[in-house]
Amino acid sequence: MVPVVIEGAREALPRTTLIPTLGKWSHVVKIHVLKPVSTIGKTIEDRTQIQELVRAEMLAKLEEISPTAVPAKSDAKSTVS
């Protein structure tokens, strides 16, 4: 499994629009490909553990690139699906 964090997508295409607005066409969107997470030898019972590991790595990267974009602890579960 290869976790990916996308930086700048929200600014280029806000949730409330279907197409980028004028002036946003040249916005920079960066894709950060993180270290692969091995699932070899894992079973469906390991799913929660793998999800938590991957989510923690993605949030750490997000905090590194944009500290204000990391959700508060109480909101964290609802922002990543």
C-alpha positions, -999 to 999 in steps of 0.1 A, spaced: 0 0 0 14 34 -10 0 64 10 -4 96 -10 -9 132 3 -21 158 -21 -11 194 -14 -29 224 -28 -60 206 -42 -84 224 -19 -71 258 -30 -73 248 -67 -107 232 -65 -128 242 -34 -155 218 -23 -182 242 -33 -172 243 -70 -173 218 -98 -145 234 -119 -116 255 -109 -124 292 -108 -107 318 -130 -73 326 -116 -69 292 -101 -59 274 -133 -23 280 -126 -24 269 -90 3 244 -79 -9 210 -68 18 187 -54 15 150 -49 36 135 -21 41 98 -24 50 83 11 69 52 20 50 20 11 34 1 39 38 -36 36 7 -58 40 25 -90 35 14 -115 62 -14 -92 73 -50 -103 75 -83 -85 76 -80 -85 114 -49 -62 110 -70 -36 90 -75 -12 119 -38 -13 128 -28 -6 92 -53 22 88 -40 39 120 -4 36 109 -11 50 74 -33 77 87 -6 88 112 20 89 85 -3 109 62 -12 134 90 25 138 99 33 147 62 4 170 61 15 188 92 50 191 78 38 207 45 9 227 59 7 229 98 -26 248 96 -43 221 75 -40 194 101 -74 188 117 -78 192 154 -78 159 173 -115 159 178 -121 165 140 -94 142 128 -114 111 121 -140 129 100 -116 145 76 -98 115 61 -118 87 45 
